[in-house]
Amino acid sequence: MANTYDLIYAVVKQIPYGKVATYGQIAELAGLIGKPRVVGYALYRVTDAEKIPWHRVINAEGEVSQSPHRNGTDYLQQSLLEDEGIEFNTAGKIDLAQYRWVADSELLEAAIARIQS
């Protein structure tokens, strides 16, 4: 049986290159409605070895969430997104209408089913 973080990671792995999702969106898709902070906690624990595109998850305002726990490396997330062609406006926001990922429900269900078996 998958734990909560495994469900979150399965959803985040579905976000394609050049797209983003919000913490709330990931929470909802993972069955954790109203718990976007849990998504943040899970992504904070991701290591490079896990191959989880954590950088594609942003806040509901279309911004990179700033965190004192990143030890001043908040710029890394924006840089990774820019490398994927995602543009930020002068206020540091992403146009969610343009870049927000729309989940393919069949692919998402298959990904979650794989980790629950």
ZIBELBEL-V256236 format. One record per run of one state. SS is the DSSP state (@ for helix, = for strand, . for the rest). FROM is the first residue (numbers start at 0). TO is the last residue. If there is no record, write none. Layout:
ss:from:to
SS:FROM:TO
SS:FROM:TO
This chain:
ss:from:to
.:0:2
@:3:11
.:12:18
=:19:21
@:22:28
.:29:34
@:35:43
.:44:46
@:47:49
.:50:52
@:53:55
=:56:57
.:58:61
=:62:62
.:63:66
@:67:69
.:70:72
@:73:82
.:83:86
=:87:87
.:88:91
=:92:93
.:94:94
@:95:98
=:99:99
.:100:103
@:104:115
.:116:116
